[in-house]
Amino acid sequence: MYISSMKKYLLLLLVCSSSQLFAQNPIEEVMKADPFFSYYLNNKDTLRIQILYTEINRNKRNIPSFKEYAFNLQNDLYFYPASTVKMPIALLALEKLNEMKIKGVDRNTTMITDSAYALQDHVYNQPNAADGRPTIENYIKQIFLVSDNDAFNRLYEFLGQDYIQQKLKEKGYPDAVIRHRLQLSRTPDQNANTNPVHFYDTAGNLLYSQPAHTSTAVFSDLPARLGKGYYSRGKLVNEPFSFALKNRVYLQDLHHILQSVIFPKQTPKKQRFHLNEEEYDFVRKYMSMFPRESDWPNYDTTNYWDAYCKFLYYGSEKGKKDHTMRIFNKVGDAYGFLIDVTYVKDEEKNVEFMLSAVISCNTDGIYNDDKYEYESVGYPFLKNLGQAIYQYELKRKRQ
């Protein structure tokens, strides 16, 4: 009887210890341990900070398992997703090509973007492609290498609003809203209308024409009015800036979209993008490359340094970076928001983890004044956060 009771007590003690261990949040631990983060911890809501970290463990058969931790993750703490929306759009472009099943039409086929509506651009060539041809492959490369806005707009027009929303909803992201082109001032009506697109073989023969399209997607205005003022046509308007007609993707949705690319076999089939293994390899390759490693498109390292699109761990550091660690990611920066969604792998040090974070760098609360504290507040935070989690991972005991 005594032995049985003792076994129950030891079992209960083990369960309690495990629960306490699991309840500890490594994100808070590493931030509280470093005085650098005191300002950020004390102002986490004002700075609209959200963080998601995934601990990755592998069994003897090298199969990964995941444990997710969040810091200040709040869906009603709106952030403008900026260029991070380019990641799901690139993936959906490949998926749509696979669904079309048209002989000769793939990501390397010449794609001519025409115009048929107000303020639509047309594209007949691609100067930074090896042969000058605009292709979906080249657009995806530009998106992940340097976060090119024009490349995103061409894929957005190929897909259309309703296709984007339908597919994201099917994959378990019903609250994601991608409703407009980037870096272009367009009305909701103009964003709902997308260009005709034509695919040609190398001999100039037409393979497929997609007509101009008007989206039937219905969007509710987002309940997001931030700050205390904004500039419009050179004049200060003393009222909160409305993001009602802007894009929205929650941080955990971006995090899980990236996770589905890195670990498709561990992702429920319904949530996966319908790509083959070679296409996944292609995406992962350009997610992790530095701009200087690309032959085509070719980039000047003066303007596009190694960490140009690697905010977490490197911040705004310039110069050449080593190769012991690879960061597979997508960044975004606009309206004072800095976002990075990453998977980090260092095979030499046996380290791998996922880390996503967002911070607002607009302490004066004025939008469109080009006075955002990216350099003094945002980049240092992301750099130190990435390095702190990396150091935590180096010391973490693995199974």
N, C-alpha and C positions, 0 to 999 in steps of 0.2 A: 504494500500500500504506500509506504514511504517512498520507494523508488519511483512508483508511478507518479506520485505527486511532484517529486523532484524533476522528473522528465517534463511534466507539464509546465513547471516553473521555468526551467531552462528554455523550453520552446517559446514561452511567452516573452521571456527576456530577449531572445533572439529576434522575435518578430518586432518587438518594441524598438530594439536597436536599429533594425533594418528600416523601420518606418521613419525614425529620426534621421537616419543617414539620407534617405530619399527625400525627406522634407527640406534638407538644406539646399540652398540655391547657389550653385557655383558662381553665377553672374554677380549676385550681391556679395558673395565672399571675396571675390577678387577685387571688386570695386571698393568695398569697405576697408580692405587691407592696404590700399594705396591712397595717400593723401591727395594725389592728383584728381581723383574722382569726387572729392568732397563737394565741390561746386555743382557738379552734375547730379549727384544724389540729392542735394538740397533743393535743386531746381528742376527735378525730373519732369514735372507736369508743365511748367512754364516753357521748358525746352522741348516739350512733346516727345521725350525720349521713349522709345520702345525697343526691346531687345529680345531676340529668340536665339537660344543656343541648343544644339543637339549633340549629345555625347554619343559616340559611335564605338561599339564593341564588336569584336568578331570571335566566333567560336573556332574550334579546331579545323572545321571545314571552310574557314574564311568567310562564313556567312555573317553579314552585319546585323546587329540589332541596335535600336535607337532609344535614347532617353532624352526627353525634351524638357527644357527649362525656359521660363519666360520672366522678363522683368518689365513691369509697368505696361503690359500688353493690354490695350483698350481699343476696341473697334470704334468707339465714339471719339477717340483722340485722333481726329483726322490729320493725315499728312498727304501732300500732293505727291503721287508716286513717280512723277517725272519720267526719266528714261527706263525705269525698271519695267514699264509696260512693254518694252521692246522684246523682253524675253518670251512671254507667252505668244506674242505676235509672230516671232521667228519660228517658234515650234508649230504654231497653227498653220503657217504657210507651208511647211513641209508636210504636215498632215493633210492639208487640202490637196496638194499635188498627188499624194498617194490615193486619196479618195477619187480623184478625177479619172485616173486610169486611162489616160490618153497616150497612145503610142507616140514616143518621141518627145513628150513633154515631161521634163523633170527639172531639178533645181539648176541644171546647167544650160537649159534651153533659153535662147534669147527671148526676153520679155519686154515688149514695147508698151509703154504707158501712154495712152492717148488722152484727149480732153473732150468733154462734152457738156460741161456745166460751168457756171461762173467761178472764176479764179482757180480752175484746175490746171495743174502743170502737166506738160507732156515730156516724156523722156525717150530719146531715140538712141542714145549712146551713153557709155559709162567710162569717162576718161581714166579712172584709176583701176579699171579691169585690164588684164593682160592683153586681151584682144579688142578692148573697147565695147564689148557687148554687155548690156544690162541683163543680169540674171538674178534669180532668187538666191543662188549660192553666194554671189558677190555681195548682195544686200545683207545677208545674214553675217558674213564675215565682218563687214563694216559695223554692224550693230554691236558685235561682241568685242571687236578690237578697239574701236574708238567711240562707240555709242553714237553713230551717225543718225541725225534726225531725218534727213532726206531718205535714207534707206528704210527707216521705219515707215515713213509716209507711203512709200511705194508698196510695201507689204500690207499696210492698213487698207489701201485702195484695192489691192488684189483680193483681200478677204471680205471687207464690208462689215459694217456694224453688227448686223443681225447674225451673221455667221460667227463672229467673235463671241457675242454674248451667249448664243445658243451652246457653243462648244464649251465655253468656260463653265456654264451652268451644269452641263452634263458631267463635267469632270469634278464637280463638287465645289465650285466657286461661284455661287449664285449672286453674291454681293459685289463681284468684280464689275467695274464699269470702265470700259475703254471706248470712248465716244468721239474722240477728236484727233486730228493730226497734231504734230508737234512743231513748235517754233513758227507756226503760221496762224495768223488771225483769221479765223473763219467762223461764220454763223453756224448755229446748230443745223440749219437746213443744208448748208454747203458741206458740212461734215457728214451728213446723212447720205449725200450723193457722192458716189465713188466712180472713178474713171473707167472707161473701156480699156481692156488689156488684151494684147495679142501676142501669141507665141509663134516663133518662126524657127525653122531649122537653119543650119549653117549655109544652105544654098539659097535661103531667102523664101522658102516655101511656107505658106501659112499653115500651121498645125491646129491652132485653136484660137477662137475669138470669144472673149468674155465681154458681153455688152455693158454699157454704163448701168449702174444700179442705184435705186433709191431704197434705203433701209426702212424696214417696218418696225425696227426695234423701238421699244418704249422705255424711256428713262425717267425716273423721278428725280427732281432737283435734289442735290445733296444738301443736307442741313449743316453746312459748314461755312460760317462767317468768322474770319480770324483777324486779329490785330485791331488797330484803332484808326487806320487810314491807308490810303493808297494813291498812287499817281495815275491819272488818266489824261492823256493828251497834254502832258506837261504841267498839269495842275493837281494840287493836293486835294483829295476828297477826304474829309474828316469823318469817316464811318468805316466799319469793318469791311474787309475785302471778301467778296463772295466767291466761293469755290463751287457754287451750285451746279454749274454746267461743265465742271472739270472731271478728269478721270479719278477713279478710286480703286485701289487694290489693297486689301489688308496685308499687313506684314507677314502673318502666318500663311496666307495664300501664296505670296511670292516665295516664301521659304519652302513650302511644300511642293510648289511647281519645280523649283530647282532640285529638290530632293528626288522628285520623280525622274529627272533627267540623269542624275548621278546614280540612282539606285532603282531603275525601272522594274527589276525583278522583285524587289521588296515593296513595290507600290501596287495597291489594288488595281486590277485591270481596268476598272471603270475610270480611274483617275489618271491613267497613263495617256501620253500623247502617242498616236499611232504611227510610230517610226520604226524602221528596222535598225538592226545593230550598227550598221555602217553609218546611218544617219545620226544616231546617238553619238557615235565616235566623232563624227564631223562637228557636231555642236559642241561637245566637250573640248575638242581640240582648240577651237577658236575662243571658247569661254576662258581658257587658261593661258592663251598665248599673250606675249607682249607685242605691241605694235611693230617693234623692230624685227621680230621673228617672221613677219609676213612678207613674202616676196610680192604678191599681188592680193589685195591692195598694198601699195608701198607707202610708208609713212616716214616723214622726216622726224628724227628723234629730238630735234630742237622743240618741236611743237607737240609731239606725241611720245613722251618718255615712257619707260617701262611701266611705272605704276600710275599711268594716266587714268586708268579705270580700275584701280585697286585701292579703295579708300581704307578699308579695314586692314590693319597692320602697317600700311605704308603712308596713309594720309595723303599729303600733297608732295611727298618726297620726289625729287627728280634724280636722274642718274641711272646707271645700270644696276639691275638687281640680280642676285644669285639664282641658281636653278634648283637648289635643294628642296625648295617648297613651291608648290603650285597652288594657285588660287583660281577656282572656277567660280565665276560670279557675274552679277549684273549690278551696275551702279545707277544712281539717278541724282541729279541736282537741279533744282529750280525753285523759285519763290522762297529761297532761304532754307529749303529742306535738303539734307544730304541723306542718302539711303545707300546701303550696300547689302547685297544678299549673296552669301558666299559658302562654298565648300572648300576647306583647306586640307591639303594632303602633303605631308613631308615623309617620304618613304625612308629616308636616311635615319630620321629620328623616330620613326614608327608613330607618327601623329596624324590623326585625321579627325575633323569635326566640322560641323556646320554652324555658322554664326551670321545672323542678320540684325541690322540695327538701323534706326532712323533718328535724326535729331533736327530740330528747327534752329536756324542761326539768324533769327530776325528779332533781336532783343528790343529794338525800338518800336516794333509793331507796325511798321510802315512797309507796304508792299509796292513793288515796281519802282523802287528808288535806287536799285543796284547797290544798296548798302547792307550787305549781308555778312555776318561774321563767320564765313567759311574758314578762313585761315586762322583766326584767333580762337574760335570756339568749336567748329564742326570737325575739321580735319584732325586736330590734336585729339579730340575725343575718340574718333573712330580708329585712329592709329594706335592709341594707347589701349583701347578696349581689345582690339585684335591681338596685340602683343601680350596683353595680360592673360587672355584666354589661352593663347598658345603656350605661355609659360606654365599655366595651370595644367594643360594637357601633357606637357613634358614630365611633370611630377606625378600625374594621376596614375594610380595602380590599375592595370588592366587585367582582365581575366586571362 
